[in-house]
């Protein structure tokens, strides 16, 4: 049973209702927009901006792949409460939405080919989709957020967050471009193979977790992947939780990591 943060969040949400006449959390914003990448594909995105954001300041930023999770599972209300009542410092969350549409002529969605390098290796057309998305995320999405929102340029303030296949994308990203982020939070990766990669060119921190009720065959996969990352110089914090491939659990550990990484300091 989840305790700790959920008790805190429930208390904060209850307090919000009681004192809403004095303080509202609605001043935070979640803005949605579209980007057309250099290959002509329209990409949907969203960005969370904390209450009372000062556009002249620079805020830590979490780049969240599979960003619809933020929108669809109530991340905003929890983040609002934690920030408003001093459980953590304000952050910006930049969400790149996943494409769930099935690829014509295939039995998988765009997100699977775009996120998972191992799938991309099986077919020339799928490889193109992976490469195009990789280029978009690194060369277009990240620079757009950097240019249009008050996010920090300090490496220590920039984090990647992905779950399931987008966790696999984060692991590939860390192998190819370890300087992009100070930390990679990769929850329940399912299809990563880093055997072709050598040692990391710069120190990288990882937070990797998985559930004890994940799919059959995952029990050996996760610790082996963690071991392989450590062999390449990755500083991995890993843990298991009692659930399965579950958005609610991922949300829970996302906020645990946020409070660890950005504790209230003012």
C-alpha positions, 0 to 999 in steps of 0.5 A: 500500500502506498503511504507517505507521499499520498497521505501528504498529497491528500492532506494538501488537497483537502487543505486546498479546498478549505482555504481556497477563498484565500489562496487558489492553485488555478494560477498555475497553467498547463499550455498545449501547443503543436510543433511541425517538425522538419519532416512535416509531422505535427507533434502535440505537446504541453507544458506545465507552468507553476503558480506565481512563475516569474518569467525573469527567473530560471526554473528546473525543467523535467522533459517528459516523454509520453507526456499525455500521462501528465495530462491524463492521470492528474499530475497537475493537481498534485504538483500544484499542491506540493509547490503551493504548500512548500513540499518542493520548489517550483519546476516546469514540466515540458511534455512531448505527447506520444503518438498512439496511432497504429502505423499503416501496414504494421501492428504497432503504434508510432510511439513504439517505433519512435521510442524503442531502438531495438524495434527500429532495427528490425525494419528500414521504415521503422528505423526512419521513424525512430531517427526522425523522432530522435532528431525532433526531440533533441533538435526541435522540442528541447530547443523550443522549450529552452527558447520560449519558457524560463527554464534553467540552462544548468545541467543539474536542473534538467531531467528526463522522465519516461515510462515504459517505452519512453523509458527505453527512449531515455536510456538510448538518449543517455547512451548517445547524448549523456550531456543533455540531462543531469538525470534520467528517470526511467520507470519500467523500461521494457525493451532496451539493449545497450550492448552496442554502446561503450562507456558513457562519455560523461557521468550520468545519474539514473533513477530506474524502478520496476514493479514485481508484478511486471510481465513474465520474463521481466524479473531477470531483465531489469537487474541485468539492464541496471548492471549493464548501465553501471558497467558503462559508468552510469550512477544508477539508483534502482528499486522495485515496487509492489505493483505492475506496469502501472501509471499510478505507481509511476506517478507516485514515484515521480513525485517522490523523486521530485521532492528528493531532487527539488526540496523546498529551500526558500 
